[in-house]
Structures are given as C-alpha cells and as structure tokens.
Amino acid sequence: MKKARDCLLKTLRRSFLTLQNPTPKKMDPSERYCYNPILRWNPQVEEYFIKAYGAEHFSRISKALTRPSCYSCIRVNTLKTTGDAVIEKLLEIIQNSGSENAVNGVNFNKTDANVDSDVGHYNKVVPGRSDHVVKESLQNGTISKCQIPGLDYVVFVKGSGPHTIDYGYAPDRPPKEVIVSRKCAEAVLRGAQVYVPGVMACSSHVEKGDKVAVSVAIEQPGLDGGWGIGITRGTVIQGLQIDPYHSERSGLYIGQGTTMMSRAGIFRVSQGIAVDMNNRIFQLPSFHDVLEGEIFLQNLPSIVTAHALDPQKGERILDMCAAPGGKTTAIATLMRDEGEVVAADRSHNKVLDIQKLAAELGLKCITTYKLDALKAVCRKNESNYMPNMCSSKDNSCLTAQNSDSMKLHEEKVSSITAEQLNADTNCKASNEKGNERTYVSKADFRKNMRRLRNGPGRNQSLGGRVENSKGFSPNSFDRVLLDAPCSALGLRPRLFAGEETIESLRNHGKYQRRMFDQAVQLVRPGGIIVYSTCTINPGENEALVRYALDTYKFLSLAPQHPRIGGPGLVGRCEFPDGYVEEWLRPGEEEFVQRFDPSSPLDTIGFFIAKFIVGPKDA
C-alpha cells in the first residue's frame, strides 16, 4: 500500500508540474549542463539566518556551502616526520608520476606544483597576520607550508575549479547520463569516484567504457509535506524533457566520467566503482593511502581547535565526542604522546575508528571508551576509568584499549578454558557496593562458552574490542574538548539543507547544553573547556556561550591562539512564537572564533569557544 501511495504521489506531482509549465521552453545547453546549484532551506530557517547575517551575507554563505574548499589541508604527524619532509615526498610523487598522473588521479604538472626541475623547491610564504598568511599560502603555489606560528607542520595543497566541461551536447541528441544521489555527489565534489550504491538512474544502452555526464538528483518537496528525489533506482533516462526531474537537474552537472561497467552491471552488483570521474568540475587531490601514518587530511578549523585547547605534556584530557578521532590525535600529537587523552564516543564502530587511527599514527597515550556524552559523569562509586576493571554488563574483565593490550587479550581469548572462564566471570564488579562479587548465572556461562566455541565476535576479535564506561569522576580532567554533535550546516559541499527546521535547530541546542553541563563537572578548577561545532547556526554557537556564562558564574571566556577566524555574533533573535535567543554581548565577540565559509579563508563553517574554569565553590 505504501509503495502504491508513493507512486501515486509522484505521478500527481509530475502532473502538477506539467500544469504549471505546459510547454516548457527550450534551455540553452550552456545553462543546463553546468554547475550552479541553489541551496534550498526551510523558509523559517532561512528567515532566521537572514536576521542573523543579513540577506546579502547569508546569500554568499549559501553559495559557498555548495562548493568545496579550493584546497586540501594536511596535518603532518610530527612524531614521525616534518612538514618539509612531507612536501618533498609529495613533490617526488608528482615528479615520478609525470604530467599525466599525480596524487591519486588529480593531475598536477611541474608548473602547478611550483617545482624547479633541477632542485625541486616549493613555495615558501613570508609570515604575516594569520589570516593573510593562509590566503598568501594558497595564492602562491599548489603545495605550500603554513607559516602561522605553531602551524608550520600544516601543508596546503591547492585544487582548482569550477571548470567548464563540454559534455558533447548536440540538438536532439543529449549525452549519455548517470544520475547520482545527493550524498554521492557531495563526495564526488570532494574528490571521490562514483560508486555503485550512489547511482540512481542511467541512460539506456550504457556500456562499459562509455563517456557519460554525471548529474545530481536533489530532494524536492512532495505533496505529503516531505522531501524525496522522485526517482526509483534503476530508472531509464533519455535526457529529454519528459524524463523525471529533467528541469531540476539543470545546473547540477558535476563532471564527466567513464563507466566501469554496463548499465546492467551497475544495477546488478552491490559494490564497486560505477563511473571513473576523469573530468571534474572541481579538481581536488585525494590522499587515500598516500603517506599513511605520516599525514592526516583535516579541516583547518579542526586543527586550530586542538591548539585552542593548548594541551600540555603529562595532562589528563577528555575528548567527549571523539569520533572519528581527528582532533583526538591532534591533541595527542601536540602533547608529544606524553600524558593521557581519553577519547569517548557512544558508537561502538566509531570507537573502533579512533583506535585504528591512533594505531596508524603511532599514538599510545590515547585510551578509548564507548560512552554517551550525556552520561559522562559517573554516579558515586561507579567510575570505571581505571584499567582492568570488570563490566557487570558482560561479566568479562576489560582492559584499557591500546594495541599491546589488545594483542594480549586476543591471545588470552584464544587459549582460555572452561575452568578459566568460570573463574573470570566471577571477577569483582564495579558497582555501588564496591567489593561484592557478581553472581554468574548458568545462562551467562553457556553464552560465554558459545562465544568460545563459535570463535571471536565483534567485541572479542583483535582490533574490535571496545571498553564500555560508566563515566568519570567530577573534577578529574585538566582539559575537556566538547566537539558537539550538531546540525553540521557548515560542512561543504552541501547541496541540500531543507531537512532542518527551527524546532530541530532548537533541539540541537538543548542537546548540546546537556553535554556542556557534563563537561563543566568533569573539569577541575583552573582547567580549560573548549567547545566547537561545524555549523553556522548561532543557536548552537553563540547561544551556547551565553548559556554557559549565565549558568556557571565561575566560567570565563579565554583568548585563543592562533586566532584565524572572525568574531562571533552579538545581539539576540526574537522568534514569532515569543522565544528569545540570546547571543554574545559587546566585548565577548573577539574571544570566540567563527569561521565563515564565504570568507577568503575558504574553510568550512565552524565555531570555537574557550572557557577557563574558576573556583567552583565561589
């Protein structure tokens, strides 16, 4: 019934569009086969952002969000190498590849890379103001070293675009075409290939090796009030105006590629590359498997966030929402791998990602836990921070997560006997009574025996073990980073934003305040809290700062170094329903960093606030 209803709604919508435009006019191919997306917002959200930024400024932000940054930002693992060494290696890769190939498929020639054919030098930039240094670095060469004090290990690799592409259009003979999902397109714009799951529709008679135009299916409003693309996967398209969403694809062509399989193959298999993108709107290098362990691709504001925290050797630091581990490893590197960085996330698989990244970068001071940030503060006598504690949930002794202990654990699991299991399952549990023994039922015993008989599962296999945490004691950390889950409206490229409503944005803010309440309890007096998001929404940024300062009188904003981003928003916003959202007050705006995607820095939208924790009993 639901399928039939959806089909009916699609048919009605197409009929409605036909009635609105009974004789659609012919479009100039140069207008249709281009990349000129318009980011669609919920009307109330758009009105809210216009109040915050002004109509002209918000229009620039919306346009910038539809495009990727013009450069890739590389964080060099200074525990293994240096920025100079990495640049020389990248130049060597380019030189060895010749003019036809380069870093993972992105073409650079010697001129582009500023390589002297005899000595292989790269462009160096004269230091200056932080924001100007970044802009000069990007202007003066494809590969350049950041000259901002303290960020000399950051390397910029410049891309190019948007490019004009000739898709081979001829009257009454449109090019063969592949339509991809919006999420697939956003990945392609960042340098990825078109994989099979991302293909939604395809021209008929497409064979392996054909040259195809790649366009995007963007969500459209439905008659039921929701959003959908209106294309069933596997739809045959002719490139004519009778095709579904023909007009909506105008200005949404992201490049040209060569099919790696036929149309039948694309919709028959479940994985693999469907289209090799060899002519892109934006040319950005991909660093997949390049200098693994020596470099990490990371947005510049994220790197700045780790510096704002200013971690010191020997300190105990918490990253509350750590996945996928970019900021966690940046913090550990700044500490020279001396001290302890506790990385927590509520997702089992994301914690595994952190462990994998830490091992790849050779960092040993990172301890990982599966933990919901809303439950980061343990109840009395329930802290399970210390290693070798027992989990009452699965009755198995857990150890801190690092590569050495995981290997030891794997060896233990593979050789354990039933008698040893019976002893282990009666270990001391971490509970309110402290020293009581945990009762092990026969059912639990049989379950653990089945695990041994059937082999290691996800939690028992090498590299797949995640320790659960019940939280940490108050005042037990020197510094806390809360890179909060957010609406992510600063990430780019973004081709659709209509799913966010005023209500959903407010809910994000409520969720973040609850997490911040936990962070405040965990930091010792005299410690530091850094709060960051990747959104342009003031309700999740400046409004959180206002809440923090008004609620906790012992908190105060602290200067950040380096300072690259712009000032925060001052003022307030009154909503039609009477709700008032308070932002920063005059004098506070220069203490935070707001990264504007439409600024010359060309970063993602991002926000950073730093707090000093004073005496809590004052």
N, C-alpha and C positions, 0 to 999 in steps of 0.2 A: 504493500500500500504506500509506504513512504517513497519507494522508487517511482511509482506511478505519479505520485503527487509532485515530486521534484521535476519529473519530465514535463508535467503539465505546466508548472510554474515557469520553466524555461521557455516553453512554447508560447505562453501568454506574454512573457516579457519581450520575446522577439517580435511578436505581433504588435505589441505596444510601440516598440521602437520603429517598426515599419510604418505605423500610422503617423508617428511623429515626423518621419522622413520618408515619404512615399517614393520620392525619386532622388535618391542620394546623388549628389554631384560628384563628378569625377575629381580625384585628388591628384595633384602633381606628385609624381613618384619621389621627387626630392624631398617633399614634405612627409610622405608616408614612410619611406624607407630611411628613417633617420632615428636618432636617439634624442628625444626631447620630452621626457616624462613630466607629468604634473602630479605632485604628491597630493593625494586626496585625504582630507581629515574629517573627523566628525565635526559638524558645524559648531557645536558648543565648545569643543576643544579648540577649534581654530579661532573662535572669538576670544577665548581665554588667552591664548598665546599672543594674539594681536594686542590685547590690553597690556600684556607683559612687555612685549618687544617693540610694538608699533607695527603698522601694516607693512611698511616697506622693508624693515629689518626682518620681519618674520617671513616675508616672501623670499628674501635672499637665503635665509636658513633652510626653507623648504626646498629650494632649488639645489643648494649644496648637499643636502641629505640624499638626493637621488644619484649622486655621483661619488665614486670612491675617492679617497685622498690621492693626490698626484704622486705620492712617494711611499715607499716601504721603510719602516723604522725598525732597525735591528739592534737588539740589546746583546752586546758581546759578553760572554761568560768570562769575566776577568780572572776567575780562579784557574782557567785553563789556557787563556791566550790574551791577546791585546787587540785593541781596535785597529792599530796599524797592521798587525799580522793578518787579521781577518780581511782587511781591504786588499792587501797584497794577494791573498788567496783567491778572493773574488775576481780580481783583475786577471789572475793567472787562468782561472776557469774561463773567463771571457776570451782571453787570447788563444787558449788552446782550442776553444770551440770555433774560432774563426768568425767571420762576418755572418755566417748562415745560422749559427746557433748561439745560445747563451745560457744564462741561468734558467734551467727548466723551461725552455721553449720561448723565452722572451728575447727577441733579437736586440743585441747591442753591438755596435761596431766600435772601433778604437776611438773614433772621434767622440761618440756618445759617452764613452766611459772616461774621457779625458786621459787616455793612456798615451804616453810618449812611447813610440815604437822601440826606442833604444833603452830607456831607463824604467819605463812602466810607472811613472809617478801618477798620483791622483791629486785632485784639487784640495788645497787646504784653505781654510777660511780664517780671516783675521778676527779675533774676538771683538765683541762689542756688546750692546744690550742684548739680553737673552732672546727677545722676540725677533730682533733684526738678524741675529746670528743664524737662527733657524731658516729664515727666509733667504739669507745670502747663501747658506749652505745648499739650498735647493736650486737656487738660480745659477750657481757656479759650477755645477757638474752633476753627472749621473750618480757617481759614488763619491760621497763626501763624509768627512768626520765632523761630528758636532763639537763646536768649540765653547759651548756653555760650561763654565766652571763646574766640575763634578760630573758632567755628562760626556766627557771625552771618549768614553767607551761606547757611545751610541753612534751608529752608522746609518746614514740616509742613502737609499738607492732610489733615484728618481725614475718615475714612469712617464707615460705620455698619453695624451688624449684630451678631449674626444676627437677621434679620427672620422673622416668621411669615407664611407665604404660604398663601392659600386657593386650592387647585388646582381647586375646583369638584367635589369628590368627591360622588357620590351612590350609595346602595346598588345594587349590581349594575350600576353604570354608571361605571366608573373613567374618569378624564380621559385624553384622548389624550396619548401619552407618547413622548418621544425618549430613548433611552439612548445616552450618550456614553462614550468611553473615559476611563480614569482620568487620563491626561495632559491630555486636552481639558478635563476637569472642573477640574483644578488651575489651568489657565489661565483658565477662566471665573470661578473664585472670585477671581482676581486682577484681573478686570475685562474679560476678553476676550469676544468673541462665540463662538458655536458654529459652527465651520467644517465644511464637508462631510467632510473626511477624518476628523474626530473622531466622526462619527455611526456607531454600531454597529448599532442596531436602532430600529424605529419602529412605531407603531401603524398598522393598516391604515386606508385611506381618509383619510389626512392630505393636505390640500390647502394650497396657498399661502394664507397669511393666517390659518391656524388657530392657536388658542391651545393650547399644549402644555406639559405638565410635563416638566422635564428631570431625569433621574436618571443615576446613575453605575454602570458595571459595574466592580467591583473584582476584582482577581485572587483566585482561590480555589485551594486545594490540590487537585492532581489525583491520580489513583490511581498515576501513574507517578513521583510524588515532586516534580513540577514545579509551576508555577503557570500559570493561564490563566483567561480570563473565561468560557469555555464558551459564548460566543455567536458565531455566524457572522455576519459583516457582512451586513446586509440582512434579518435575521430579523424576522418579523412578530410583534408582541406585542399581547396583548389586555388587559393589565393585570390578568389573573386569576391565581389561584394555580397554574394549570397552565403558566404562562409560565416559561421558563428563568430561574433565579436570581431568582424573584419575591421570596422571603424575604430574599435577600442585598441587595436594593435598598432594603429598609426602612431609613429613617433616612438615606438618601443622595440626597435630592432637593435640588438646588442652585438651583432657581428656575424661573421661568415665562417663556416667550417666545412670539414669533410666528414661524411658519415663513415663510421667504422663498422657498420653493419646495415643490412637492408631494413626496410620498414617492417617486414615480418619478424626479423630478428629482434628489433628494438622492443616490440610488444610481446615477444615470446619469452625472452630471458629476463632475469630479475636483477642483474648487475652487469657492470662493465661500462666502458666509455661508448656513448652513442654517437657523439659528434666531437671531432678533434677541432677545437677552436684555433684556427691559424690566421684569422684576420679579425681583430677585436676592436671594439670602439675605444676601450682603454687598454693600453699595454702596460701591465704591471708584472714584475718578476715574481715567480713562485719559488720559494726556497725549500720546498719539500725534499728532505733527505740531503740537503746541502749543508756541509759543515756541521753535521749533527753533534750536539753536545757542546759546540763552541759558540753557537748563536741561537737567539730566540727572537722570533718575529713578534713585536709588541707595539701597541699604540704609544705614542709619545706621552700623552697624559697619564697612562698607567705607570710608566717609568717614573714620571715626576711624583706620582702618589707615593711610591716607595721611598723616594728621597724626602718627601714631606714628613713621613713618619720618623725619619732620622734614626734608624736602628743603630745600636751600639753593640760592640762585641761583648759577649757574656750575658746579655739581657735575655729575659723570657718574654716572647712576643706572641700574640694571638692574631691569626687571620681568621675572622669569624665565618666568612663565606668565601672560602679559599679557591674553589674550583674555577677554572681548570689549572690554577697554580702559577700563573704568570707573575702576579705580584708577590706570592709566597716565595718563589725562587729568587725574585729580585731583592727581597728583603734579606734572605739568607746570604745572598752574594755580597750585599753591602756590609753584612756582619762578618764577612770573610769566613763563613761557615763555623763561627765560634759563638756559642750560646745555644738557645733553643727557640725554634719557630714552630708553634703549634698551629697546624692547618686543619680546619674543621669544615665539613660540608654535610648536608643531610642526605646526599645521594651516594649510595654505595659505589656505583660505577664512576662517579666524578672523583671520589676519593682515590680510586684506582688510578685515574688520570694524573692526579697530583703526585702519587707515588712514582709513576712511570717517568714523569718529567723530572722529578728530583733525582732519580737514579740516572737519567740521561745526562743531566748537568753535573753529576758527581757530588751532590749536596747531601751531607749526612746529619745536619743539625735539624732537619725537618721531621716532626712527628705528626702523623695524620690520625684523624678520628672521624667517624661518622657521628654527626651531632647536628641537631636542629638548632639554629642560632637563637630561636625563641626560648630554648631551654638550656642556654649556655651556662647559666649559674646553677650550680648543684644545690640541692636541699641539704640540710645539715647531715653530716656523716655519710653523704652519698657520693662524694667526689671520687672518681676513678681515674684521676690523672696519672697516678703513679703506675709505672710499668709492672708487669707480672701480676696484675690484679685479675680477679675472676669475674666473669659476667654471669649474673644469675639468669640471664635470658636463655643462653645456650649451654650453660654448665661446662664451659671449656675455658681453660686458662688462656688469657690473652697477653700478648707482649707488645711493646711499642713497635711501630712499623718502621723498619729500615731494612735494607737489602740483606744485611748479615743475619739479623734475627729471623727474617722470613725463610732464609735457606735452612737455618737450624730447625725451624718449625716444620718445614716440609720433610726433612729427614726424620723428625720425630713421628710425624703422622704416618709415614710410610712403613715404619718399623714397630708401631705400637701393637700391643697385645690386648686381649680382652681383660686380663688382670690389671694391666696398666690403666686401661680406660676406666675401669671400675674405681681405681684409686683417684684418677684425675677428676672424675665427675663428682667427687666428694670434697673438692678443694674449698677453701674458705671463700665465702661470697661477700661481695661489697653491698651491704645493706645497713639498715638503721641500727641493727643490733651488733654490728661490727664483727664480733668473733664467733658468732654462731655458725654451725655447719649447715650446708644446704642439703635438703633431702632430695635424693635422686630416685625417681620412680622407675619401675621396670620398663614402662613405655619409653622414657627418655633413654634408658640403657639400650633398648632394642633399636631405637632410632640411630644412636651413635654407632652401633655395630653395623647397621645397614650402610652408613656412610663409609665405614672402613671397607666393607665388602664390595661396594659399588665404585670405589675409587674416590679421589678428592673432587669435591664440588667447587662452586664459585668461591666460597669463603675459605676453603681449605687448600686450594691449589697454589703453587708458587706464583707470587705476584698478584694473587687475587684475594688476599686476606685483609679484611678491614676491621679495625677495632671499634666497637661501639663505646660511646662515652655518655656518662650521666651528667656531665657538666664539670665546671671548675669552681674552685673556692673563690669567694669575693676577695678583691684586692690582691690577686695572685699573679698579675701580669704588669710588666713595666710599660708596655705599649700595646694598643689594640688597633687593628685595622678593620673597619667595617666597610667593605666594598659591597654595598647593599644591593640585593636583587631589586630591580627597578623596571620601569616601563621601557627602558632601552631605546628611548626616542632620539638618542644622539648617535646611535650606530649608523654607519653608512657603508655602502649604498643601501638605501631603503626606498622601495617602490610602492609601499602601501602603509598607511597609518590609520586607516579608518576604524580599526577594531577598538582603539582606546576611546573611552568616554570620560566625561567629568567624574562620574561615580568611580570608574576603575582607577583613575588617577588619584582620587582621594584615598581609595583603598590601599594603593601602593604606599602613600604617605603614612597611613595608620600602621601598616605592617613594619615600615622602617622605624617608626618611633618606638615600637615594642622591642625591636632588636637593639636600638640605641640604648634603651633602658637597661638591657642586659650588659652592654659594653661598659656603661658607666660603673656598674657594680664590680666588674672584673678588673678594672684598672686601679692600681694603688694610688694613693695621694702622691702628687708630684709626677705622675705618669702622663702619657700622651694618648689621645684618641684621634685617629684620622678617619673621617667619613668621606666616602666618594660614591658617585654614581655615573652612569653613562647615559644620562638623559638630559634633555633641555627643559624639563618640567620644573618650574620654580617651586611647586608644591612638594616635590621630593628633594629639593636642594635648599634654597634659602629658607623655606618654611620649616625644614628640619632644624636648621641652625637656630631659628627663632625659638622653636620649641625647646631645644637643648639649653639655651642661655636663660630662658624664662623659668624652666623647670628646675634646673640644677644651678644654684647660685655659685657653687664652687667651680664651675666651668668658665673658662675664658678663651676667646679666640687667640691663636698664636700666629706669628708670621711664618710664611712658608719659603723654603729655599730648595731649588731655584724657583723664581717666580716668572712664569712664561704666560700663563692665562690672564684673562681680563678680570675686571671687578665683578662682584655679584650685583644682584638686582635689589634696589632699595624701594621700600614702599609697601603696598598692600593691594589686595584684589577683593572686591565685593562681588559676590555672585547673586544672580537673580533670586535664588531661594533664601537669601539673607545670610548665607555663610560668608565669613570674612577670613581671608588667608593673609597672615602677617608674614612679611619678608624681612629683609635686613633694615637696620636703622642707620642713619647717616654716620659715617666713620667706621662702620663694620665692613663695608663692601671691599676694601683693599686687603682684608685679611683672608679672603677666600679666593680661589681661582676658578673662573668659569671659562671653559674652552668652547669657543663659538665655531661651529663647522663652516660658517660663511666668512670667517676672518682669513687674512693672508696666511696664517699658520697652517690652514687646511687640515686640521685634525678632526677627529670625531667630536661630537658634543659631549662634554664631560664637566664634572664639578668636584672640587676638593675643598674640604674644611678641616682645620686642625684645631684641637682643643687641648688646653693644659688643665690638668685635674688638680685643684687646690685641696686644702684640708676638708675632708668630708664632714667632719663634726662641727664645722664652723657655723 
